[in-house]
Amino acid sequence: MWILGCAVALVVVVYLMRAKKLSGIEEMHNSEFYFGGTLVVYREVLQRKTCTLATFMNKLIHDHEFRVFHWAQVGGKTAIVINHPDDIKFMLKDEFNAFMKAKCFIDIFYSLLGDGIFNTNGDKWKEQRITMAHMFNRRQLRDRMSTTFGNHAQEMVQILRDAASSGVPYNIQPLFYCYTFDCINMIAFNRNVNSLKGVEKDCSFQQSFDSVQASVVNRFIAPWWWINSAFGLTQSERDTAEHISRINVYVNEVVDGYYDEEGNIRDDALQGDQTMTGLFLEAAKEEGKKYDRKFLRDMILNTVIAGRDTTGSALTSCVEYLVQHPEWQDKLAEEAKTCFGGNTQEALTFDDIEGKSPVAEAVFLEALRLNPSVPSNEKIAVKDVTLPSGVEVKKDAIVGWLPMATSRYKGYWGEDAEEFNPTRWMKGKAYDDYMYPTFNAGPRLCLGKNMAILEGKTALLTIFAHFRFTAKKGFKPTHIASVTWQNDHNGMQVHVNEI
């Protein structure tokens, strides 16, 4: 242990020698250079727990009106954080091939995401992207999604009815995560997990899934994490290994249903299978591709994080802002009357909602603007380039961007950029993906964007056809470090009132 201690001490000393200045946020004086970033963030995020990495950097950008700033990391290496739509477009589209997911990023997430689409570059990513794009264009999948969203939204109504009758504050965040978890399991694997009804095994999977995400995010500001992981030196990494084991047991139950004893995809497993997994494997088979169990495990976990966490987070944020702006709850209720056609006991369908729900869509997109489900991201330059802002980016430099900061910047969104105002989405003005990179942009634009919006609208219209929410007195949500935007265990506390 003393050897490890000396090694860590040496890293810190080298860092302090190479960084020109160790500065806190209050000491920046409008400088574009933020030296000592890693240690200061370590102190604020991990020790004091005053913020998340995303909110910390968002404050930097807005307090000092940065378009670009540099952040010195451990060892003196500098990361570049961009905030202008032109620079974001340059990286995500114009010079797409000049930027890749960094090896450090892939390594940090590998135990969870493996070689799935969110954790790969080059041919591995492109191959999955093409096959998944074909799958998302199938009408069968859209219809399956719509039916699933509507049915599970009606299940939430009964749970909220019980919460209303209890008269006590209700934490609605877990409800949304169970809703989206049940939906993605049915859509992707035809698995009726019933987490809305509290089935223990599936709730346990979600707890492990959340724990691993929180742990891997903290690896970004603890560059020695791999030593802790390899030797189990910290409780966090020991817990992560145990949670990953539980996750693998759960997912492998799904994977094993598609393979025979020789490791080949079973033809009978694909017959009549209109799930995302079945359609993906069918498309792959038609293209002459063959995937092993490990690949399918990785694909499934990437699908779960996309299908559960992002929309669960978005719906929680919707409620956070709707309790502050109750007039929008009334507008949702009026729109729900049109969509339901007078019968709120029936599950909404795609045809009920399509073209008839501008309020629900505006509320959903606005909540995501203020609280993007993935608030920060980063890539590494694979060659020297110059950003439209004039900043030179050298090969191997880390370049990050924050959808949270870009989507709240007054220079792009106006003086009310920090305010919840769904009306901005109902004026016929189109915001391009680089001003609003919540769903990523360019060739990596989220394939499930329309699915997420449909799921969110279905939930909002179904809920506000029956209920109104008011905030628990004195409650303020606390956000935590995770892969996606989440509140802590207190979630989002509301009083539920049936109408």
BAVOBA-372390 format. One record per residue (C-alpha): x, y, z; residue number from 1; residue in one letter. Coordinates in Angstrom, 2 decimals, decimal comma, always signed. Example, Ala and Ser with C-alpha at 12.3 -4.5 7.8 and 13.67 -1.06 7.14 Angstrom:
REM BAVOBA-372390
[[+12,30; -4,50; +7,80]; 1; "A"]
[[+13,67; -1,06; +7,14]; 2; "S"]
END
This chain:
REM BAVOBA-372390
[[+0,00; +0,00; +0,00]; 1; "M"]
[[+2,89; +2,39; +0,73]; 2; "W"]
[[+4,04; +2,00; -2,90]; 3; "I"]
[[+0,59; +2,98; -4,13]; 4; "L"]
[[+0,56; +5,94; -1,75]; 5; "G"]
[[+3,91; +7,16; -3,04]; 6; "C"]
[[+2,72; +6,80; -6,64]; 7; "A"]
[[-0,39; +8,86; -5,98]; 8; "V"]
[[+1,67; +11,50; -4,17]; 9; "A"]
[[+4,06; +11,66; -7,13]; 10; "L"]
[[+1,19; +12,19; -9,57]; 11; "V"]
[[-0,13; +15,08; -7,46]; 12; "V"]
[[+3,31; +16,70; -7,18]; 13; "V"]
[[+3,93; +16,45; -10,94]; 14; "V"]
[[+0,48; +17,89; -11,53]; 15; "Y"]
[[+1,09; +20,87; -9,26]; 16; "L"]
[[+4,45; +21,52; -10,88]; 17; "M"]
[[+3,03; +21,46; -14,40]; 18; "R"]
[[-0,20; +23,38; -13,82]; 19; "A"]
[[+0,45; +27,12; -13,85]; 20; "K"]
[[-2,17; +27,88; -11,22]; 21; "K"]
[[-4,54; +26,03; -8,94]; 22; "L"]
[[-7,70; +28,07; -9,04]; 23; "S"]
[[-11,26; +27,84; -7,77]; 24; "G"]
[[-14,22; +29,08; -9,74]; 25; "I"]
[[-14,32; +32,35; -7,82]; 26; "E"]
[[-10,69; +33,10; -8,80]; 27; "E"]
[[-11,06; +32,87; -12,57]; 28; "M"]
[[-11,32; +36,60; -13,36]; 29; "H"]
[[-12,76; +35,94; -16,84]; 30; "N"]
[[-9,70; +33,97; -17,88]; 31; "S"]
[[-10,20; +31,46; -20,65]; 32; "E"]
[[-7,82; +29,13; -18,83]; 33; "F"]
[[-9,07; +27,16; -15,87]; 34; "Y"]
[[-5,99; +25,57; -14,32]; 35; "F"]
[[-6,21; +22,92; -11,65]; 36; "G"]
[[-9,57; +21,75; -12,93]; 37; "G"]
[[-9,37; +18,12; -11,88]; 38; "T"]
[[-8,43; +18,74; -8,25]; 39; "L"]
[[-10,95; +21,55; -7,78]; 40; "V"]
[[-13,75; +19,46; -9,30]; 41; "V"]
[[-12,66; +16,50; -7,16]; 42; "Y"]
[[-13,04; +18,71; -4,10]; 43; "R"]
[[-16,41; +20,21; -5,07]; 44; "E"]
[[-18,08; +17,17; -6,64]; 45; "V"]
[[-16,74; +14,22; -4,65]; 46; "L"]
[[-15,81; +15,70; -1,29]; 47; "Q"]
[[-18,13; +18,65; -0,70]; 48; "R"]
[[-20,83; +17,30; -3,04]; 49; "K"]
[[-21,93; +20,84; -3,82]; 50; "T"]
[[-22,66; +20,13; -7,49]; 51; "C"]
[[-22,31; +17,67; -10,34]; 52; "T"]
[[-19,56; +17,87; -12,94]; 53; "L"]
[[-22,07; +19,18; -15,50]; 54; "A"]
[[-23,52; +21,89; -13,24]; 55; "T"]
[[-20,02; +22,92; -12,14]; 56; "F"]
[[-18,87; +23,48; -15,74]; 57; "M"]
[[-22,19; +25,05; -16,72]; 58; "N"]
[[-21,63; +27,65; -14,00]; 59; "K"]
[[-18,16; +28,34; -15,34]; 60; "L"]
[[-19,46; +28,98; -18,85]; 61; "I"]
[[-22,33; +31,23; -17,80]; 62; "H"]
[[-20,58; +33,19; -15,07]; 63; "D"]
[[-17,73; +34,08; -17,40]; 64; "H"]
[[-19,57; +34,02; -20,77]; 65; "E"]
[[-17,07; +31,63; -22,31]; 66; "F"]
[[-17,38; +30,44; -25,87]; 67; "R"]
[[-14,40; +28,14; -25,34]; 68; "V"]
[[-12,37; +27,48; -22,22]; 69; "F"]
[[-9,43; +25,27; -21,35]; 70; "H"]
[[-9,39; +23,03; -18,32]; 71; "W"]
[[-6,07; +21,72; -16,98]; 72; "A"]
[[-6,35; +18,11; -15,83]; 73; "Q"]
[[-4,10; +15,87; -13,76]; 74; "V"]
[[-0,57; +15,92; -15,18]; 75; "G"]
[[-1,08; +19,34; -16,74]; 76; "G"]
[[-2,93; +18,01; -19,80]; 77; "K"]
[[-5,52; +20,48; -21,06]; 78; "T"]
[[-9,07; +19,70; -22,12]; 79; "A"]
[[-11,01; +22,12; -24,32]; 80; "I"]
[[-14,70; +22,75; -23,57]; 81; "V"]
[[-16,74; +24,33; -26,38]; 82; "I"]
[[-20,10; +26,06; -26,13]; 83; "N"]
[[-20,85; +27,70; -29,49]; 84; "H"]
[[-23,19; +25,99; -32,00]; 85; "P"]
[[-20,70; +26,59; -34,82]; 86; "D"]
[[-17,95; +24,77; -32,93]; 87; "D"]
[[-20,33; +21,98; -31,90]; 88; "I"]
[[-21,49; +21,54; -35,52]; 89; "K"]
[[-17,87; +21,49; -36,67]; 90; "F"]
[[-17,06; +18,65; -34,27]; 91; "M"]
[[-20,26; +16,59; -34,55]; 92; "L"]
[[-20,84; +16,96; -38,30]; 93; "K"]
[[-18,42; +18,94; -40,47]; 94; "D"]
[[-15,29; +17,22; -39,12]; 95; "E"]
[[-17,03; +14,15; -37,74]; 96; "F"]
[[-14,13; +11,82; -38,57]; 97; "N"]
[[-11,61; +14,10; -36,85]; 98; "A"]
[[-13,09; +13,36; -33,42]; 99; "F"]
[[-13,63; +10,00; -31,75]; 100; "M"]
[[-14,66; +8,71; -28,38]; 101; "K"]
[[-11,50; +8,71; -26,31]; 102; "A"]
[[-9,98; +5,44; -25,17]; 103; "K"]
[[-10,21; +6,65; -21,57]; 104; "C"]
[[-13,97; +7,17; -22,04]; 105; "F"]
[[-14,41; +3,71; -23,56]; 106; "I"]
[[-12,35; +2,12; -20,78]; 107; "D"]
[[-14,34; +3,87; -18,05]; 108; "I"]
[[-17,66; +2,61; -19,42]; 109; "F"]
[[-16,52; -0,74; -20,79]; 110; "Y"]
[[-17,63; -2,84; -17,81]; 111; "S"]
[[-21,17; -1,52; -18,31]; 112; "L"]
[[-21,56; -0,74; -22,03]; 113; "L"]
[[-18,91; -3,00; -23,56]; 114; "G"]
[[-18,78; -2,69; -27,36]; 115; "D"]
[[-22,29; -1,28; -27,66]; 116; "G"]
[[-23,17; +1,61; -29,95]; 117; "I"]
[[-22,62; +4,30; -27,27]; 118; "F"]
[[-19,12; +3,09; -26,48]; 119; "N"]
[[-17,53; +2,46; -29,89]; 120; "T"]
[[-15,94; +4,24; -32,85]; 121; "N"]
[[-15,31; +3,58; -36,50]; 122; "G"]
[[-16,54; +0,40; -38,16]; 123; "D"]
[[-17,93; -1,09; -34,91]; 124; "K"]
[[-20,15; +1,95; -34,45]; 125; "W"]
[[-21,08; +2,31; -38,12]; 126; "K"]
[[-22,12; -1,33; -38,48]; 127; "E"]
[[-24,49; -1,13; -35,50]; 128; "Q"]
[[-25,80; +2,27; -36,58]; 129; "R"]
[[-26,79; +1,05; -40,05]; 130; "I"]
[[-28,57; -2,04; -38,74]; 131; "T"]
[[-30,36; -0,09; -35,99]; 132; "M"]
[[-31,47; +2,61; -38,44]; 133; "A"]
[[-33,18; -0,04; -40,57]; 134; "H"]
[[-34,87; -1,43; -37,46]; 135; "M"]
[[-36,22; +1,97; -36,34]; 136; "F"]
[[-37,81; +2,50; -39,75]; 137; "N"]
[[-40,09; -0,55; -39,34]; 138; "R"]
[[-43,75; +0,35; -38,85]; 139; "R"]
[[-44,16; -2,77; -36,70]; 140; "Q"]
[[-41,75; -1,33; -34,16]; 141; "L"]
[[-43,52; +2,03; -34,06]; 142; "R"]
[[-46,89; +0,37; -33,47]; 143; "D"]
[[-45,41; -1,84; -30,75]; 144; "R"]
[[-43,93; +1,22; -29,06]; 145; "M"]
[[-47,19; +3,13; -29,14]; 146; "S"]
[[-49,23; +0,27; -27,68]; 147; "T"]
[[-46,68; -0,34; -24,95]; 148; "T"]
[[-46,43; +3,32; -23,94]; 149; "F"]
[[-50,20; +3,68; -23,72]; 150; "G"]
[[-50,76; +0,52; -21,70]; 151; "N"]
[[-48,03; +1,24; -19,15]; 152; "H"]
[[-49,12; +4,87; -18,83]; 153; "A"]
[[-52,54; +3,60; -17,72]; 154; "Q"]
[[-50,79; +1,49; -15,07]; 155; "E"]
[[-49,25; +4,68; -13,71]; 156; "M"]
[[-52,72; +6,18; -13,32]; 157; "V"]
[[-53,73; +3,57; -10,77]; 158; "Q"]
[[-50,50; +4,00; -8,81]; 159; "I"]
[[-50,96; +7,77; -8,75]; 160; "L"]
[[-54,57; +7,33; -7,69]; 161; "R"]
[[-53,33; +5,44; -4,63]; 162; "D"]
[[-50,79; +8,20; -3,97]; 163; "A"]
[[-53,54; +10,84; -4,19]; 164; "A"]
[[-55,74; +9,01; -1,71]; 165; "S"]
[[-52,88; +8,70; +0,80]; 166; "S"]
[[-52,59; +12,46; +1,12]; 167; "G"]
[[-48,84; +12,32; +1,78]; 168; "V"]
[[-46,02; +13,61; -0,47]; 169; "P"]
[[-45,08; +11,20; -3,22]; 170; "Y"]
[[-41,69; +10,72; -4,89]; 171; "N"]
[[-42,57; +10,49; -8,56]; 172; "I"]
[[-39,05; +9,91; -9,94]; 173; "Q"]
[[-38,99; +6,10; -9,32]; 174; "P"]
[[-42,42; +5,81; -10,96]; 175; "L"]
[[-41,09; +7,29; -14,21]; 176; "F"]
[[-38,01; +5,09; -14,19]; 177; "Y"]
[[-40,16; +2,00; -13,65]; 178; "C"]
[[-42,48; +3,14; -16,43]; 179; "Y"]
[[-39,66; +3,58; -18,93]; 180; "T"]
[[-37,96; +0,36; -17,74]; 181; "F"]
[[-41,13; -1,66; -18,25]; 182; "D"]
[[-41,63; -0,06; -21,67]; 183; "C"]
[[-38,12; -0,70; -22,97]; 184; "I"]
[[-38,16; -4,32; -21,74]; 185; "N"]
[[-41,41; -5,01; -23,56]; 186; "M"]
[[-40,36; -3,16; -26,73]; 187; "I"]
[[-36,84; -4,49; -26,88]; 188; "A"]
[[-37,16; -8,04; -25,50]; 189; "F"]
[[-40,89; -8,81; -25,10]; 190; "N"]
[[-40,22; -9,13; -21,40]; 191; "R"]
[[-43,05; -8,20; -19,05]; 192; "N"]
[[-40,99; -7,20; -16,02]; 193; "V"]
[[-43,76; -5,46; -14,05]; 194; "N"]
[[-41,40; -3,16; -12,16]; 195; "S"]
[[-44,33; -0,74; -11,81]; 196; "L"]
[[-45,86; -3,44; -9,63]; 197; "K"]
[[-42,66; -3,80; -7,63]; 198; "G"]
[[-41,32; -7,17; -8,80]; 199; "V"]
[[-38,20; -7,56; -6,65]; 200; "E"]
[[-35,79; -9,03; -9,21]; 201; "K"]
[[-36,36; -6,29; -11,73]; 202; "D"]
[[-36,22; -3,53; -9,11]; 203; "C"]
[[-32,90; -5,00; -7,96]; 204; "S"]
[[-31,56; -4,77; -11,53]; 205; "F"]
[[-32,48; -1,10; -11,68]; 206; "Q"]
[[-30,77; -0,40; -8,35]; 207; "Q"]
[[-27,59; -2,07; -9,60]; 208; "S"]
[[-27,84; -0,23; -12,91]; 209; "F"]
[[-28,11; +3,14; -11,14]; 210; "D"]
[[-25,26; +2,35; -8,75]; 211; "S"]
[[-22,89; +1,41; -11,57]; 212; "V"]
[[-23,67; +4,58; -13,53]; 213; "Q"]
[[-22,95; +6,80; -10,53]; 214; "A"]
[[-19,69; +4,96; -9,90]; 215; "S"]
[[-18,36; +5,10; -13,46]; 216; "V"]
[[-19,05; +8,83; -13,78]; 217; "V"]
[[-16,87; +9,51; -10,75]; 218; "N"]
[[-14,03; +7,71; -12,53]; 219; "R"]
[[-13,68; +10,76; -14,79]; 220; "F"]
[[-12,34; +12,85; -11,91]; 221; "I"]
[[-10,33; +10,02; -10,35]; 222; "A"]
[[-7,86; +9,04; -13,09]; 223; "P"]
[[-6,38; +6,31; -10,88]; 224; "W"]
[[-9,74; +4,50; -10,88]; 225; "W"]
[[-8,36; +1,55; -12,88]; 226; "W"]
[[-5,94; +0,71; -10,06]; 227; "I"]
[[-8,79; +0,76; -7,55]; 228; "N"]
[[-10,89; -1,39; -9,90]; 229; "S"]
[[-8,17; -3,94; -10,69]; 230; "A"]
[[-7,29; -4,55; -7,03]; 231; "F"]
[[-10,62; -3,74; -5,38]; 232; "G"]
[[-8,99; -1,01; -3,31]; 233; "L"]
[[-12,13; +1,08; -2,75]; 234; "T"]
[[-15,59; +0,15; -1,59]; 235; "Q"]
[[-17,03; +1,93; -4,62]; 236; "S"]
[[-15,13; -0,28; -7,09]; 237; "E"]
[[-15,88; -3,45; -5,09]; 238; "R"]
[[-19,57; -2,56; -5,14]; 239; "D"]
[[-19,37; -1,82; -8,87]; 240; "T"]
[[-17,98; -5,30; -9,59]; 241; "A"]
[[-20,81; -6,88; -7,61]; 242; "E"]
[[-23,47; -4,79; -9,34]; 243; "H"]
[[-22,03; -5,61; -12,79]; 244; "I"]
[[-22,29; -9,30; -11,92]; 245; "S"]
[[-25,99; -8,88; -11,04]; 246; "R"]
[[-26,62; -6,94; -14,23]; 247; "I"]
[[-24,99; -9,67; -16,32]; 248; "N"]
[[-27,14; -12,38; -14,74]; 249; "V"]
[[-30,30; -10,42; -15,60]; 250; "Y"]
[[-29,28; -9,62; -19,18]; 251; "V"]
[[-27,97; -13,11; -19,93]; 252; "N"]
[[-31,43; -14,51; -19,24]; 253; "E"]
[[-32,60; -12,52; -22,26]; 254; "V"]
[[-29,53; -13,33; -24,37]; 255; "V"]
[[-29,73; -17,09; -23,80]; 256; "D"]
[[-33,22; -17,16; -25,30]; 257; "G"]
[[-31,81; -16,31; -28,74]; 258; "Y"]
[[-28,96; -18,84; -28,96]; 259; "Y"]
[[-28,68; -22,60; -29,32]; 260; "D"]
[[-26,05; -24,70; -27,55]; 261; "E"]
[[-23,53; -24,13; -30,37]; 262; "E"]
[[-23,80; -20,36; -30,02]; 263; "G"]
[[-25,87; -19,79; -33,16]; 264; "N"]
[[-28,99; -17,61; -33,38]; 265; "I"]
[[-32,05; -19,85; -33,24]; 266; "R"]
[[-34,35; -19,39; -36,24]; 267; "D"]
[[-37,41; -20,16; -34,14]; 268; "D"]
[[-36,46; -17,40; -31,71]; 269; "A"]
[[-36,82; -14,82; -34,50]; 270; "L"]
[[-40,10; -16,08; -35,96]; 271; "Q"]
[[-42,77; -13,47; -35,32]; 272; "G"]
[[-40,41; -11,53; -33,03]; 273; "D"]
[[-41,27; -7,85; -33,50]; 274; "Q"]
[[-39,10; -6,64; -30,62]; 275; "T"]
[[-36,12; -4,34; -31,12]; 276; "M"]
[[-33,75; -7,22; -30,43]; 277; "T"]
[[-35,56; -9,59; -32,78]; 278; "G"]
[[-35,73; -7,02; -35,58]; 279; "L"]
[[-32,06; -6,16; -35,09]; 280; "F"]
[[-30,95; -9,79; -35,28]; 281; "L"]
[[-33,22; -10,41; -38,26]; 282; "E"]
[[-31,76; -7,41; -40,10]; 283; "A"]
[[-28,25; -8,56; -39,19]; 284; "A"]
[[-29,00; -12,04; -40,53]; 285; "K"]
[[-30,27; -10,59; -43,81]; 286; "E"]
[[-27,03; -8,59; -44,09]; 287; "E"]
[[-24,94; -11,69; -43,43]; 288; "G"]
[[-23,73; -10,52; -40,03]; 289; "K"]
[[-23,26; -12,81; -37,04]; 290; "K"]
[[-23,14; -11,65; -33,45]; 291; "Y"]
[[-22,07; -13,58; -30,37]; 292; "D"]
[[-23,57; -13,54; -26,87]; 293; "R"]
[[-21,15; -10,87; -25,66]; 294; "K"]
[[-22,20; -8,50; -28,42]; 295; "F"]
[[-25,90; -9,05; -27,75]; 296; "L"]
[[-25,34; -8,44; -24,02]; 297; "R"]
[[-23,65; -5,12; -24,83]; 298; "D"]
[[-26,37; -4,09; -27,28]; 299; "M"]
[[-29,08; -4,82; -24,72]; 300; "I"]
[[-27,46; -2,72; -21,99]; 301; "L"]
[[-26,94; +0,19; -24,40]; 302; "N"]
[[-30,63; -0,12; -25,33]; 303; "T"]
[[-31,71; -0,12; -21,68]; 304; "V"]
[[-29,74; +3,01; -20,78]; 305; "I"]
[[-31,15; +4,78; -23,84]; 306; "A"]
[[-34,71; +3,59; -23,31]; 307; "G"]
[[-35,03; +3,87; -19,54]; 308; "R"]
[[-32,77; +6,55; -18,14]; 309; "D"]
[[-33,08; +9,34; -20,68]; 310; "T"]
[[-36,88; +9,47; -20,81]; 311; "T"]
[[-37,26; +8,71; -17,08]; 312; "G"]
[[-35,01; +11,67; -16,40]; 313; "S"]
[[-36,93; +13,88; -18,85]; 314; "A"]
[[-40,32; +13,11; -17,30]; 315; "L"]
[[-38,98; +13,85; -13,81]; 316; "T"]
[[-37,73; +17,20; -15,10]; 317; "S"]
[[-41,15; +17,87; -16,65]; 318; "C"]
[[-42,79; +17,54; -13,25]; 319; "V"]
[[-40,07; +19,66; -11,63]; 320; "E"]
[[-41,02; +22,57; -13,87]; 321; "Y"]
[[-44,76; +21,90; -14,11]; 322; "L"]
[[-45,24; +22,27; -10,34]; 323; "V"]
[[-43,63; +25,70; -10,70]; 324; "Q"]
[[-45,87; +26,56; -13,65]; 325; "H"]
[[-49,29; +24,99; -12,94]; 326; "P"]
[[-50,90; +26,79; -15,89]; 327; "E"]
[[-49,12; +24,30; -18,15]; 328; "W"]
[[-50,71; +21,43; -16,26]; 329; "Q"]
[[-54,08; +22,90; -17,20]; 330; "D"]
[[-53,01; +23,21; -20,85]; 331; "K"]
[[-51,93; +19,57; -20,87]; 332; "L"]
[[-55,30; +18,54; -19,43]; 333; "A"]
[[-57,14; +20,42; -22,19]; 334; "E"]
[[-55,01; +18,80; -24,86]; 335; "E"]
[[-55,56; +15,38; -23,29]; 336; "A"]
[[-59,32; +15,78; -23,81]; 337; "K"]
[[-58,75; +16,10; -27,54]; 338; "T"]
[[-56,35; +13,17; -27,73]; 339; "C"]
[[-58,45; +10,80; -25,60]; 340; "F"]
[[-61,68; +11,79; -27,31]; 341; "G"]
[[-63,58; +11,66; -24,03]; 342; "G"]
[[-62,50; +8,18; -22,89]; 343; "N"]
[[-59,51; +8,54; -20,58]; 344; "T"]
[[-59,65; +4,87; -19,55]; 345; "Q"]
[[-58,37; +3,71; -22,95]; 346; "E"]
[[-54,66; +3,61; -23,76]; 347; "A"]
[[-53,51; +6,34; -26,13]; 348; "L"]
[[-52,22; +5,24; -29,53]; 349; "T"]
[[-49,89; +6,82; -32,07]; 350; "F"]
[[-52,84; +8,00; -34,16]; 351; "D"]
[[-54,45; +9,61; -31,07]; 352; "D"]
[[-51,35; +11,73; -30,44]; 353; "I"]
[[-49,70; +12,39; -33,81]; 354; "E"]
[[-50,30; +15,98; -34,90]; 355; "G"]
[[-52,66; +16,62; -31,97]; 356; "K"]
[[-50,28; +17,20; -29,05]; 357; "S"]
[[-48,21; +20,40; -29,54]; 358; "P"]
[[-48,50; +21,32; -25,85]; 359; "V"]
[[-47,22; +17,97; -24,59]; 360; "A"]
[[-44,35; +18,05; -27,09]; 361; "E"]
[[-43,43; +21,62; -26,16]; 362; "A"]
[[-43,41; +20,82; -22,43]; 363; "V"]
[[-41,27; +17,73; -22,99]; 364; "F"]
[[-38,72; +19,49; -25,22]; 365; "L"]
[[-38,50; +22,52; -22,93]; 366; "E"]
[[-37,84; +20,42; -19,83]; 367; "A"]
[[-35,11; +18,62; -21,79]; 368; "L"]
[[-33,65; +21,95; -22,86]; 369; "R"]
[[-33,16; +23,01; -19,25]; 370; "L"]
[[-32,22; +19,56; -17,92]; 371; "N"]
[[-30,79; +17,52; -20,82]; 372; "P"]
[[-30,77; +13,82; -20,03]; 373; "S"]
[[-27,08; +13,63; -20,98]; 374; "V"]
[[-25,78; +17,01; -19,74]; 375; "P"]
[[-22,15; +16,64; -20,91]; 376; "S"]
[[-20,07; +14,72; -23,44]; 377; "N"]
[[-16,57; +14,61; -24,82]; 378; "E"]
[[-14,40; +13,30; -27,67]; 379; "K"]
[[-10,72; +13,20; -28,59]; 380; "I"]
[[-9,17; +14,80; -31,67]; 381; "A"]
[[-7,43; +12,31; -33,98]; 382; "V"]
[[-5,72; +15,07; -35,99]; 383; "K"]
[[-4,88; +18,77; -35,71]; 384; "D"]
[[-7,85; +21,00; -36,56]; 385; "V"]
[[-8,92; +24,62; -36,06]; 386; "T"]
[[-12,39; +25,34; -34,69]; 387; "L"]
[[-14,59; +28,04; -36,31]; 388; "P"]
[[-13,91; +30,08; -33,15]; 389; "S"]
[[-10,23; +30,11; -34,14]; 390; "G"]
[[-9,05; +27,81; -31,38]; 391; "V"]
[[-6,42; +25,34; -32,50]; 392; "E"]
[[-7,06; +21,76; -31,40]; 393; "V"]
[[-4,06; +19,48; -31,42]; 394; "K"]
[[-4,19; +15,75; -32,03]; 395; "K"]
[[-5,05; +13,79; -28,85]; 396; "D"]
[[-6,67; +16,83; -27,20]; 397; "A"]
[[-9,90; +16,15; -25,31]; 398; "I"]
[[-12,80; +18,31; -26,51]; 399; "V"]
[[-15,98; +18,43; -24,45]; 400; "G"]
[[-19,37; +20,07; -24,88]; 401; "W"]
[[-22,27; +20,60; -22,52]; 402; "L"]
[[-25,82; +20,45; -23,91]; 403; "P"]
[[-26,88; +21,93; -20,56]; 404; "M"]
[[-24,79; +25,06; -21,13]; 405; "A"]
[[-25,57; +25,48; -24,83]; 406; "T"]
[[-29,31; +25,07; -24,24]; 407; "S"]
[[-29,30; +27,72; -21,49]; 408; "R"]
[[-27,07; +30,30; -23,14]; 409; "Y"]
[[-28,77; +33,70; -23,42]; 410; "K"]
[[-26,77; +34,57; -26,52]; 411; "G"]
[[-28,69; +31,88; -28,42]; 412; "Y"]
[[-31,98; +31,54; -26,54]; 413; "W"]
[[-32,70; +35,09; -25,38]; 414; "G"]
[[-32,99; +36,70; -21,97]; 415; "E"]
[[-35,45; +34,05; -20,78]; 416; "D"]
[[-32,98; +31,22; -21,52]; 417; "A"]
[[-32,98; +30,08; -17,88]; 418; "E"]
[[-36,78; +30,12; -17,67]; 419; "E"]
[[-39,27; +27,35; -18,40]; 420; "F"]
[[-41,20; +28,62; -21,41]; 421; "N"]
[[-42,69; +25,88; -23,64]; 422; "P"]
[[-44,24; +28,55; -25,84]; 423; "T"]
[[-40,89; +28,96; -27,59]; 424; "R"]
[[-41,50; +25,54; -29,22]; 425; "W"]
[[-44,99; +26,52; -30,44]; 426; "M"]
[[-44,09; +29,57; -32,54]; 427; "K"]
[[-43,05; +27,66; -35,64]; 428; "G"]
[[-39,37; +28,43; -35,11]; 429; "K"]
[[-37,03; +25,50; -35,65]; 430; "A"]
[[-33,99; +25,16; -33,38]; 431; "Y"]
[[-31,17; +23,24; -35,01]; 432; "D"]
[[-29,50; +20,31; -33,30]; 433; "D"]
[[-26,35; +22,32; -32,55]; 434; "Y"]
[[-28,22; +24,92; -30,48]; 435; "M"]
[[-30,19; +22,09; -28,88]; 436; "Y"]
[[-27,79; +19,09; -28,76]; 437; "P"]
[[-29,92; +17,20; -26,23]; 438; "T"]
[[-30,34; +14,30; -28,68]; 439; "F"]
[[-26,74; +14,63; -29,92]; 440; "N"]
[[-26,33; +15,78; -33,54]; 441; "A"]
[[-24,82; +14,94; -36,89]; 442; "G"]
[[-24,22; +11,28; -37,80]; 443; "P"]
[[-24,68; +10,31; -34,13]; 444; "R"]
[[-28,09; +11,97; -33,80]; 445; "L"]
[[-30,15; +9,79; -31,46]; 446; "C"]
[[-32,04; +7,13; -33,41]; 447; "L"]
[[-34,59; +6,91; -30,62]; 448; "G"]
[[-35,43; +10,63; -30,58]; 449; "K"]
[[-38,96; +10,21; -31,97]; 450; "N"]
[[-39,52; +7,21; -29,72]; 451; "M"]
[[-38,56; +9,24; -26,64]; 452; "A"]
[[-40,83; +12,14; -27,60]; 453; "I"]
[[-43,76; +9,78; -28,23]; 454; "L"]
[[-43,19; +8,04; -24,89]; 455; "E"]
[[-42,94; +11,34; -23,05]; 456; "G"]
[[-46,08; +12,79; -24,65]; 457; "K"]
[[-48,06; +9,61; -23,94]; 458; "T"]
[[-47,13; +9,72; -20,27]; 459; "A"]
[[-47,83; +13,45; -19,82]; 460; "L"]
[[-51,21; +13,39; -21,54]; 461; "L"]
[[-52,34; +10,27; -19,68]; 462; "T"]
[[-51,27; +11,60; -16,28]; 463; "I"]
[[-52,65; +15,13; -16,61]; 464; "F"]
[[-55,96; +13,85; -17,88]; 465; "A"]
[[-56,44; +12,61; -14,30]; 466; "H"]
[[-54,19; +14,54; -11,91]; 467; "F"]
[[-52,60; +17,82; -10,84]; 468; "R"]
[[-49,33; +18,06; -8,91]; 469; "F"]
[[-48,17; +20,57; -6,33]; 470; "T"]
[[-44,69; +20,67; -4,83]; 471; "A"]
[[-44,01; +19,45; -1,33]; 472; "K"]
[[-43,48; +22,53; +0,80]; 473; "K"]
[[-39,81; +23,43; +1,12]; 474; "G"]
[[-38,67; +20,66; -1,24]; 475; "F"]
[[-35,96; +21,32; -3,78]; 476; "K"]
[[-34,60; +18,51; -5,98]; 477; "P"]
[[-30,92; +17,66; -5,59]; 478; "T"]
[[-29,07; +16,49; -8,69]; 479; "H"]
[[-26,36; +13,85; -8,50]; 480; "I"]
[[-23,44; +12,75; -10,66]; 481; "A"]
[[-24,50; +10,01; -13,07]; 482; "S"]
[[-24,30; +9,15; -16,76]; 483; "V"]
[[-27,69; +10,81; -17,14]; 484; "T"]
[[-29,35; +13,72; -15,33]; 485; "W"]
[[-30,85; +12,36; -12,11]; 486; "Q"]
[[-32,06; +13,51; -8,72]; 487; "N"]
[[-30,82; +11,87; -5,54]; 488; "D"]
[[-32,81; +9,30; -3,52]; 489; "H"]
[[-35,34; +11,98; -2,54]; 490; "N"]
[[-36,27; +12,24; -6,20]; 491; "G"]
[[-39,10; +14,66; -6,96]; 492; "M"]
[[-41,54; +15,05; -4,06]; 493; "Q"]
[[-45,08; +16,15; -4,99]; 494; "V"]
[[-48,62; +16,13; -3,68]; 495; "H"]
[[-50,87; +14,23; -6,10]; 496; "V"]
[[-54,42; +15,58; -6,52]; 497; "N"]
[[-56,99; +13,64; -8,56]; 498; "E"]
[[-59,41; +15,72; -10,61]; 499; "I"]
END
